Amino acid sequence: MADYFTQLSCVLPVGPGNAAAALALYEQMQAELDGDGMEIGFLAEAHEPGNDSLWLWDGDGTGDVENVIAFALKCAEVFNLKGFWGFCWGLGCSRPLLDGFGGGAQLIDLGGRRSVSWVDTQHWIGEETARRREPTNPAAYAFNPVADAQGWTTTTQADLLLSFVGQEIAANPAVAVRFQAFLATVSAEPDEMLCRECGEPVFLTDTGVSHHVGDGMDGIDYNRDRDHVAIPEKEA
């Protein structure tokens, strides 16, 4: 049988002169959990030098991440702590089992008394692998944004597409270059329409509203639109 381990070691700031009182809170929490037949899952002692922080660690490899978070939030409430604090943990195993290793991190808003972000490496690697996985049959996933957009009757789908592209650009700046090339392709002749007033490229939305072509994510040049109405030289 394999033994699983959760190991952690971190320093929790509790405010000037509060180390002894924070240790009393720790002992109170430990007693309450013992009364319910549970273990607190970490050890605590004053962190030297100074008297404003505690050293928290797993002790024997059976660290309880949730209890560390609960204790930190309790200290934040009692001592009116502010700012952000976080810690990491590692997962290990006495045998080389595939699910036995990993780790994570937690970020806590002490002033807001809440967890604001966390990561678990096992979930993260699975999600990132799935997000980047190439389709086994690319032809089955063929997508033509211009052709598919012809059937849109509201702007909802367009807004969703713009949101998706924005997220992809934020995650990978190289996407911006490819997206700009795509825009140049779909706005080129012979489908390009020019404004009768200024001769600049214009386009029609699915609701029939005309706009000057711009560089923004929505593709609209608002400055030219304010100057005059975009009137296509030819019908869409």
N, C-alpha and C positions, 0 to 999 in steps of 0.2 A: 504494500500500500504506500502511496506517495504522500508526502507532507507538503502542504502549500504554505507559503509565507507571504506576509504583507509587512514590508519594512519601511520605516519613515524616521526622519530626524529633522526637526525644525525649531525655530525660536519664535515664540509668540510674544509680541510687545503688549504689556498690560498697563503701561503708564508709570510714571515716577512714584516709587514707594509702594506700589501695589502688588509686588511679588508675593508677599506673605498672604495677603488677602486672596490672591488668585489661587494659591496652593490650598487654601481653606475651601474655596469653591470646588477645586478638583477633588478633594477628599469627600466633600458632600456629594458630588456627582457619583463618585466611586461607591459610596455607601448605599446610595439609592439604587444603583444598578445591581450591587451585591444582594440587596434585599429582594430584587426581582429575579434572582438567579442568573444574572448576566455579568459579564466582565466589561470593564471600561475600555480595555484594549490598547492602552498606552500609559507610559509613565511620565511624571512631571517633576521638575525641580527648578529652583531659582537658577537663572543663568548668570554666571559671573563674567565680567565684573558688573557692578551696578545692581539695582534692586527694582528694575522696571520691565523685566521680561522673564519668561519661563522657557526652559528647554523641554520639548516634548519628543518622545521617541517610543518605538514599539516595544523595546525591552527584550522580547524573546521571539520576534518574527511573527507575532499574531496581532499586528496593529489593526485598529478599527478606525478607518478613515471617517466614517459618519460621526463617531463619537468625538473625534478631534474637531470636526467642523462644529458640532453642537457646543463643545466646550468653548471654542473661540467666540462663537456668537453670544454665549452666556457672559463671557468676560467683557465683550463689547458693550453689552447692555448694562452690566453692573458698573463698569468703570468709564462708561460713555466714550469708548474708543472711536477714533475717526481714521479715515484713510483706507487704503487697500492692503490686504495681507493674503499671502498664499503659501502653499507648501506642496511638495511632491512626495510620491510614494513609489515603491517598487514591488513587483510581484515576482515571487520565485517558487521553485519546486525542488524537492529532494531527488526527483527523477526527471529525465529530459522529456517530459510530456508536452505535447504540442500546445495545450491550453494553459501551461503552467507558468508562463513568463509574460511580463508586460509591466505596466506602470501607469501613472496618471498624475495630474496636477489639478489643483483647485484654487480659484481666485475668489476672495471674499471681500465685500464692501462692508467694513466694520461699522462705519457710520450709518449705512443703510440697513444693517443687520440682515444681510442676505448674501447668498452665493451669486456671483455675476457671470462666472464662466468656469468651465472645466473641460478636461480632455482625458480620455482613456485610450491608451495606445492600441489595444486590440480592436476597439471599435473604429478608431481613426484609420488604421491601416486597411481595414476592410472597406470602409467608405471611400477612401482615396483610390484604392485599387479598382473598385467598381466604377467610380466616376471616370477613370482614365482608360477603362477597358475598351479595346477596339471591337466593333461588331464582327462576329464570325462570317457574316455574309453582308458586306457593305452595300450591295445592290438592294438588299431587302430593306435597308434603312435610308434609301435615297430620299433627299429632301430638297425641294425647290421652293425657297421662301417666296419668290415672286409669283410663281404659278399658284401655290397654295393660298397666297394672300388674296387672289382674285375673288374667292368665295366669301370673304369676310364681310359681314353686314354691320358690324359694330366695331368700335375702336378697342374693345376689351382684349381681343387676341393680339392686336398690335402693341398694346401696353405691356402685356405679358412677355411678348417677344423682346421688347426693348429692355424690360427688367432683367430677363435672362441674359441678354448680351452684355448688359452692364455688369452683372455679377461675374460673367466669364472674363471680361476685360480686367476687372479688379483682381481676379485670381491669377490671370496670366496676361501680362501686357502685350505679348505677341499676338493675342487675339485681335487687339485694336488694329494692327497693321493689316491683317487679313480681312477684317470687317470693312476697313476703308477701301480696300481693293474691291470688295464685293459691291459696295455702294457705287464706286466708279463704273463697275461693269454694268450694273442694272440701270444706271442713269445715262448710259451712252446711247448713241444712235443705233438702230433706227427708232427706238421707243422714246427718245428724248423729246420733250416738249419745251418750247421757248416762250418767254413772256412777250406779248405784243408790245408792251410799253418799254421794257428795258433790254429785251433780248437774252436775259439770263434764264437758266433752266428752271422749270416749274414742274409740279406734279399735282395729281388729284388724289385726295383721300378716298376711302371706300364710300364716304357719304357725299362725294362730289364737290368738296371744298378744295380750292386751289391754293397752293402755297409756293413761294420761292424756295428753291433747294438751298439748304444751309449745311453747316458742319456739325451741328448738334446731334445728340443721340436720336432726337425725333426727326432730324433731317430738314428742319424748317429754318429759313433765314428771316427772323422776326423783324430785323431792321428794314429789309426791303418790303416786307409785308406791311409795315407801318407807313412806308413812303407811298406805296400805291398798291392797288389790288393786282394780284397775279392773274393775268388773263392769257391762257394758252393760245398759241397761234393756230393750233388744230385741235379737234375734239379728241378726247381720250379713247 
